[in-house]
Amino acid sequence: MSKALDGIRVIDMTHDQAGPSCTQMLAWLGAEVIKIEMADGRGDRSRWLRRDDPDLDSYFYLLLNNNKKSTTLNLRDERGKDLFKTLIGEADVMVENRGPGAMDRLGLGYEDLKQINPRLIYASVKGFGGYGPYSDYKCFEQVAQATSGALSCTGFDDRPPAMHGAGVGDSGTGMHMAIGILAAIVQRATTGTGQMVEVAMQEAVLNLTRVRFTGTLTDGTPEPRQNSHESRRPDSVGGLFACAPGGPNDYVYLTMPPDNPGMFKAGMQAIGREDLLDDPRFADPDDRAANIEDLSAIVANWAASRDKHTVMKAFASKGVPCGAVLNTAEVLDNAHLRERNTVADVQHPTRGQYPMIGCPVRLSDSPVELERPPLYGEHTDHVFTNLGGLSQTDLDELRRDKVVL
């Protein structure tokens, strides 16, 4: 079977997380993604940030660059710039997340490249977008969370704001960008021309946070902080419940609204307390709401003597939403994710075998495969002889001059 994005060529000028998460998604879906790295012997800085071994690519890099090709170019050398433009001439998409104005200063901005290839979709990830009072400011995950409203409404009222553990600023922006690119590809089929696609990190996180603005729109007041341990409803059995043996992640998250009689019945069946179905304290939604502390205590006492997997299975198998708090090591060994190949072992020429997190998107008629990330400059010869029209003699000369590595 063909892959969904077979025939789509992407020039990947991204680094760190926001851009690479976008291009990795496109690569998973079948696009040919050619990663252009600096010809400085180091490449994408995610290769060496958070390294556990000075001679190996970091897991930070490995998590974000599956299914891609890697080549190198010195874009400050005119020959390197010309090679880049040659690749652009045959590309469908170019994605970059460099600092504000960096591509324009190189003469490789949207207006420059669309002259070379009018069908090019030029995708630009920026912290705050290409215009506006913040447009010259740089941005990282924490800054995007801070300026979007997400940080202000996360945590405990009596403490400073708490960061989200998930990369909503970086990977969240990357997923928004992937959507924009796919939309532009569809539109190009009608118009015949490409366009610029821009996603600002601040705005991507704002979009992910938008439901939290319900209260502000209702009464004009800022949304208070809410931590993930609390139920959104004070009259609901919900939140984190401690389980045996009492370790730092021995919890389940459970929600059982009082106004859902079927959910209440299923929950009582899960813990073997069908007798409570006739208890006057819990006879109807109003009674359950009024006695919610008693009901929560019954559930908590039952859960406390059982491990989190047992508790999750007991409730979830009865139709009550309940999830064990899995730490990152447990996730990599999780039988459900392993069976679905969302976590799968890959073989790497320098790292050997290790577990990798794969694509969360499933397509019935298009295989989504997990391939290892490329070594630094691994595909330089292949790319520039097949797409750049260079001979081996040309490449040798460019290597001597450090235009490519």
C-alpha positions in Angstrom: 0.0 0.0 0.0 1.2 3.5 -0.7 1.6 6.0 2.1 -0.6 9.0 2.6 2.0 11.5 1.7 4.0 9.5 -0.9 5.5 11.9 -3.4 5.6 14.9 -1.1 9.1 16.2 -0.5 9.8 18.4 2.5 12.9 20.4 3.1 13.3 20.5 6.9 15.2 23.5 8.2 14.1 23.0 11.8 15.8 22.3 15.1 14.9 21.5 18.7 11.3 20.4 19.1 8.5 22.6 17.6 9.7 22.3 14.0 11.0 18.7 14.2 7.8 17.5 15.7 5.9 18.8 12.7 8.3 17.4 10.1 8.4 14.0 11.9 4.6 13.8 11.6 4.9 14.5 7.9 7.6 11.8 7.6 5.5 9.3 9.5 2.7 9.9 7.1 5.0 9.1 4.2 6.6 12.4 3.0 10.2 12.4 2.1 11.7 14.7 4.7 15.2 16.0 4.0 16.7 17.5 7.1 19.2 20.3 6.4 21.7 20.7 9.3 24.5 23.2 9.7 27.8 22.0 8.3 29.6 22.7 11.6 30.2 19.2 12.8 27.4 19.4 15.3 24.1 19.9 13.4 20.7 20.2 15.0 21.5 21.2 18.6 19.1 18.6 19.9 21.7 16.0 18.9 23.9 17.2 21.7 21.6 18.8 24.2 20.8 16.5 27.1 23.4 14.0 26.0 24.0 11.0 28.2 27.1 10.0 26.1 29.3 12.6 24.4 29.8 10.3 21.3 26.1 9.6 20.6 23.1 11.5 19.5 20.9 12.4 22.5 17.5 10.7 23.0 16.1 14.3 22.8 17.1 14.2 19.1 16.1 10.6 18.5 12.6 11.2 19.8 11.9 13.9 17.2 13.6 12.9 14.0 12.4 9.4 13.0 11.8 8.6 9.3 13.9 11.5 8.0 17.0 11.9 5.9 19.9 14.1 7.0 22.3 16.3 5.0 24.4 19.3 5.8 24.9 22.7 4.2 26.7 25.9 5.0 24.1 28.5 4.0 26.6 31.4 4.5 28.6 30.1 1.6 27.0 31.0 -1.8 27.6 27.5 -3.1 25.7 26.1 -0.1 22.9 28.6 -0.7 22.7 27.7 -4.4 22.5 24.0 -3.5 19.6 24.8 -1.1 17.8 26.7 -3.8 18.2 23.7 -6.1 16.5 21.5 -3.5 13.8 24.1 -3.1 13.1 24.0 -6.9 12.0 20.3 -6.5 10.4 20.6 -3.1 6.7 20.7 -2.1 7.2 22.1 1.4 9.9 23.9 3.3 9.6 24.2 7.1 11.8 26.4 9.3 11.8 27.6 12.9 14.8 29.8 13.0 14.8 33.1 14.9 12.8 36.1 13.8 14.1 37.4 10.4 16.9 34.8 10.1 15.7 33.3 6.8 15.2 36.8 5.3 18.7 37.8 6.2 20.0 34.8 4.4 18.0 35.8 1.3 15.9 32.7 1.8 12.6 34.2 3.0 9.2 33.4 1.5 9.3 36.1 -1.1 12.7 34.8 -2.3 11.9 31.2 -2.5 8.5 31.5 -4.1 10.3 33.1 -7.0 12.2 29.8 -7.4 9.2 27.6 -6.9 5.7 29.1 -7.0 4.2 25.7 -5.8 6.3 25.8 -2.6 4.5 25.7 0.7 6.7 27.8 3.0 6.0 26.9 6.6 7.3 29.1 9.4 7.1 28.3 13.1 7.7 31.5 15.2 7.3 32.3 18.8 4.9 35.2 18.3 4.4 35.4 14.6 5.7 37.6 11.8 4.1 40.8 12.9 2.8 42.5 16.1 4.5 44.0 19.1 6.1 40.7 20.2 7.2 39.6 16.7 10.9 40.2 17.3 10.9 38.2 20.6 12.3 34.7 20.8 10.2 32.0 22.4 10.6 28.6 24.1 8.1 26.2 25.6 7.9 28.0 29.0 7.5 31.4 27.4 4.6 30.1 25.1 2.8 28.7 28.2 3.3 31.9 30.1 2.0 34.3 27.4 -0.9 32.2 26.3 -2.8 32.1 29.6 -2.0 28.4 30.1 0.5 28.9 32.9 -1.7 31.3 34.8 -4.5 28.8 35.3 -2.4 25.7 36.1 -1.3 24.8 39.7 -2.5 25.6 43.2 -3.9 28.9 44.3 -1.4 29.4 47.1 1.7 28.6 44.9 3.3 30.0 41.8 1.9 28.8 38.4 2.9 25.2 37.4 4.3 24.2 34.0 2.5 21.6 31.9 4.5 18.4 31.7 3.5 17.9 28.1 5.2 20.0 25.4 2.1 21.9 24.5 4.2 24.9 23.3 6.7 23.0 21.2 5.0 19.8 20.0 1.6 21.4 20.2 2.8 24.1 17.8 4.3 21.4 15.5 1.0 19.6 15.3 -0.8 22.9 14.4 1.8 23.5 11.7 1.3 20.0 10.3 -2.4 20.7 9.9 -1.7 24.0 8.2 0.7 22.3 5.8 -1.7 19.6 4.9 -4.5 22.2 4.3 -2.1 24.1 2.0 -1.3 20.9 0.0 -5.0 20.3 -0.5 -5.6 23.9 -1.6 -2.6 23.8 -4.0 -4.3 20.9 -5.8 -7.0 23.4 -6.8 -5.0 26.7 -7.2 -1.7 25.2 -8.5 0.3 27.6 -6.2 1.8 27.3 -2.8 1.6 29.8 0.1 3.1 30.7 3.4 1.9 28.9 6.5 2.7 30.5 9.8 2.0 29.2 13.3 3.0 31.2 16.4 3.8 29.2 19.6 1.8 31.7 21.8 -1.3 31.3 19.6 -1.0 27.5 19.4 -1.0 27.1 23.2 -3.8 29.7 23.4 -5.8 27.5 21.1 -5.1 24.4 23.3 -6.1 26.5 26.4 -9.3 28.1 25.0 -11.8 26.1 27.0 -10.3 27.6 30.2 -11.5 31.0 29.0 -15.1 30.0 29.6 -15.2 31.6 33.0 -13.5 34.8 31.9 -15.9 35.2 29.1 -18.8 34.6 31.5 -18.0 37.1 34.2 -14.8 38.9 33.1 -12.6 37.6 35.9 -9.3 35.7 35.3 -9.5 32.0 35.4 -8.2 30.7 38.8 -5.5 28.1 39.0 -6.6 24.5 38.9 -4.4 21.5 39.5 -4.9 18.2 37.8 -5.6 16.5 41.1 -8.9 18.3 41.5 -12.2 17.4 40.0 -13.7 20.2 38.0 -17.0 19.6 39.8 -17.1 19.8 43.6 -20.1 17.5 43.7 -18.4 14.7 41.8 -16.4 11.7 42.8 -13.3 12.6 40.9 -9.6 13.2 41.0 -6.6 11.3 42.1 -7.1 8.3 44.5 -4.1 6.8 46.2 -3.3 3.1 45.7 -1.1 0.4 47.1 1.8 0.2 47.8 1.9 4.0 48.2 4.7 5.1 45.8 4.9 8.6 44.3 2.9 7.5 41.2 0.6 4.9 42.8 -2.6 6.7 41.9 -5.5 6.5 39.6 -7.5 9.3 38.1 -11.2 8.6 38.4 -14.3 10.5 37.5 -17.9 9.5 38.5 -20.4 12.3 38.1 -23.3 12.1 40.6 -26.0 13.0 38.0 -25.2 9.8 36.0 -27.1 7.0 37.7 -25.6 4.4 35.4 -22.1 5.5 36.3 -22.9 5.4 40.0 -24.3 1.9 39.7 -21.3 0.7 37.7 -18.8 2.3 40.1 -20.5 0.5 43.1 -20.4 -2.8 41.2 -16.7 -2.2 40.5 -15.9 -2.1 44.2 -18.4 -4.8 45.2 -20.6 -2.3 47.1 -24.0 -2.9 45.4 -25.5 -2.5 48.9 -24.9 1.3 48.5 -27.3 1.5 45.6 -30.1 1.4 48.3 -28.3 3.6 50.7 -30.5 6.8 51.3 -27.4 8.9 51.3 -26.9 8.1 47.6 -30.5 7.6 46.4 -30.5 10.3 43.7 -28.1 12.8 42.2 -29.0 15.5 44.8 -28.4 13.0 47.7 -25.1 11.9 46.1 -24.0 15.5 45.7 -24.8 16.3 49.3 -22.9 13.3 50.5 -20.1 13.4 48.1 -17.4 13.3 50.8 -18.8 10.1 52.2 -18.9 8.5 48.7 -15.4 9.7 47.9 -14.1 8.2 51.2 -15.6 4.8 50.4 -14.0 4.8 47.0 -10.7 6.0 48.5 -10.7 3.3 51.2 -11.3 0.6 48.6 -8.6 1.8 46.3 -6.0 2.3 49.0 -5.5 -1.5 49.5 -5.1 -2.3 45.8 -2.5 -1.5 43.1 -3.4 1.1 40.5 -3.7 -1.4 37.6 -6.2 -3.4 39.5 -8.2 -0.3 40.4 -8.1 1.0 36.8 -9.3 -2.4 35.4 -12.1 -2.6 38.0 -13.6 0.7 37.2 -12.8 1.0 33.5 -14.1 -2.5 32.7 -17.5 -1.3 34.1 -17.5 1.8 32.0 -16.3 4.3 34.6 -13.5 6.5 33.3 -10.4 5.6 35.3 -6.7 5.7 34.4 -3.6 4.6 36.3 -0.9 7.2 36.7 1.9 5.7 34.6 5.4 7.0 35.0 7.5 7.4 31.9 9.3 4.1 32.4 5.9 2.3 32.8 4.7 3.9 29.6 7.6 2.5 27.6 6.7 -1.0 28.9 2.9 -0.6 28.7 1.3 -3.7 27.1 -1.5 -1.7 25.4 0.9 0.8 23.7 3.3 -2.1 22.8 0.5 -4.1 21.1 -0.5 -1.0 19.1 3.1 -0.3 18.2 2.8 3.2 19.6 5.9 2.2 21.6 8.2 -0.1 19.6 11.9 -1.1 19.6 14.1 0.3 16.9 17.6 -0.7 15.9 20.1 2.1 15.6 23.7 1.9 14.2 25.3 3.6 17.2 22.6 3.3 20.0 21.7 -0.3 19.3 18.2 -1.3 20.2 16.0 1.1 22.3 12.3 1.8 22.7 10.9 4.6 20.6 7.5 6.5 20.7 5.8 6.2 17.3 3.0 7.9 15.4 -0.3 8.3 17.2 -2.2 8.6 13.8 -3.7 5.5 12.2 -4.8 5.3 8.6 -6.7 2.2 7.4 -5.3 2.3 3.9 -1.9 3.8 4.5 0.9 2.2 6.5 2.5 4.3 9.2 6.0 2.9 9.9 8.6 3.8 12.5 12.1 4.2 11.1 15.2 5.2 13.0 16.4 8.8 13.0 19.3 9.6 10.6 22.9 10.0 11.6 24.4 13.5 11.1 24.8 14.0 7.4 24.0 10.4 6.6 22.3 11.2 3.4 24.4 14.1 2.1 25.8 12.1 -0.9 22.5 10.6 -1.8 20.6 14.0 -1.7 23.1 16.1 -3.6 24.0 13.5 -6.2 20.3 12.6 -6.9 18.6 15.9 -6.3 21.5 18.4 -6.5 23.0 17.1 -9.7 26.6 16.9 -8.2 29.3 14.5 -9.1 31.4 12.8 -6.4 34.3 15.2 -7.5 32.0 18.2 -6.8 31.1 16.8 -3.4 34.7 16.1 -2.5 35.5 19.8 -3.3 32.6 21.1 -1.3 33.6 18.9 1.7 37.2 20.3 1.6 35.7 23.8 1.8 33.2 22.7 4.5 30.2 23.7 2.4 28.9 20.2 3.2 30.1 17.6 5.7 
